[in-house]
Amino acid sequence: MPSFLPFRALRPTSENVAKFSAKTSDFKNQDEVLADMRCNPESYYYVTKQKLLANIKKPIEYFFSIGAEFIHKKIASKDLFLDSKPSFYVYRQIDFNSGRTYTGIIGLADVLDLEKNIIKKHELTKVVREEYLYKQLHYTEVLGEPVLMGHKYSKNIETIVDKATLKSPVYHFKSIDKKEHLVWIIDSSKELENVSLAFQELEAFYIADGHHRCASTLRNYNRNPLPINRFFMVFLLDENQFHIESFHRLINGLTPEQLLGLKDKIMDNFEVTTYTKGELFKPDRHSQYGLLTQKESLILTLKKEPKTANPEAHLDVIILEKKFLIPYLGIHHPRTDQRLSYISSKEENQVIYNLLKKGTIDMVISNYPVTFDEVKKVADAQKTMPPKSTYIEPKLRGGMIIQKY
């Protein structure tokens, strides 16, 4: 069974938590992040996003070092404090936009369990992103956002969570993105033992969101093999609570020749129908895709389903690679190809179309989301999906519970 340990978290005071914590560090809207930083100089973004404020060109290590100084100042001013004893942290997020509630436990996992395959992954990661997050961890010396992982339903764990949430929370606040956040602490020796025993009944954890953060912690340990670097912060959630959307593929750097006559070329593998111009079609079933360029919007429907026992071969993101990205666009290596990037399928259509109109990208492709059962089958078979195959909620706040390295 994978390890799950309590730890002494570095935390903001209850008075400062709403102002200090911030949206996930993976949040891509840089204009919104920058606006938040300028109106709120207390934000955790000052640890991870210092580069956005600068008008100078410096290595990213320089900006992460400034982030480390920000943490040290907050500790010195007692705006941040280290808990006096190891604890588990029960976290609940209520999303008023979707009406969903998520409740699980934050603790530490072992990077060596990644190599033992009892913490199971399902996605390939991009090397550039791994290295970026490694530098962030190494130079700031904090992990401010736990990796989201799923586990099989457990009655014992549910009972522990229910009991913990009967007490008064140490945090209870609402954020501007219409979410409510509550945290309870489990720190008595008997309760800590109960948590450990309950999680020892589980055979595996499944990474839901945070593959790059996971890879960066393993990279940090391999380069700096100290005991303190061996463990990393995770948020463990009953897998039945997850909500999964997809990522759109954003393509840039295409030549006029690649775009010319593309509609005719792809008819070998897809049935092609025209959709509303300027709008990206969002598939409502497997084997469907949307394709949007400045000039046209198309619905692509796969002509022939693959016949194979491999669980990953049936996934729409794999089919998209093999039947479209490789043969038509020459994108053979999604981990490293700079022409390929991603945006959440929850993003508004106008935002996506504006990227096309500005010439920032040449094409957007949508696909139907996978289920967590499909994710587990791929992980159990020790197979992987392409990068950004799943957009999984909940999305956690950075800087609310911090692991100090």
Buried (B, 14 or more C-beta within 10 A) or exposed (E): EBBBBBBBBBBBEEEBBBBBBBBBBBBEEEEEBBEBBEEBEBBBBBBBBBBBEEEEEEEBEBBBBBBBEBBEEBBEEEBBEEBEEBBBBBBBBBBEEEEBEBBBBBBBBBBBBBEEEBBBBBBBBBEEBBBBBBBBBBBBBBBBBBBBBBBBEBEBBEEBBEBBBEEEBBBBBEBEEEBBBBBBBBBEEEBBEBBBEBBEEBEBBBBBBBBBBBBBBBBBBEEEEEEEBBBBBBBBBBBEBBBBBBBBBBBBEBEEEBBEEBBEEBEEBBEBEEBEEBBBBBBEEBBBBBBBBBEEBBBBBBEEEBEEEEBBBBBBBBBBBEBBBBBBBEBEEBBEBEBBBBBBBBBEBEEBBEBBEEEEBBBBBBBBBBEBEBBBBBBBBEBBBBBBBBBBBBBBBBBBBBBBB
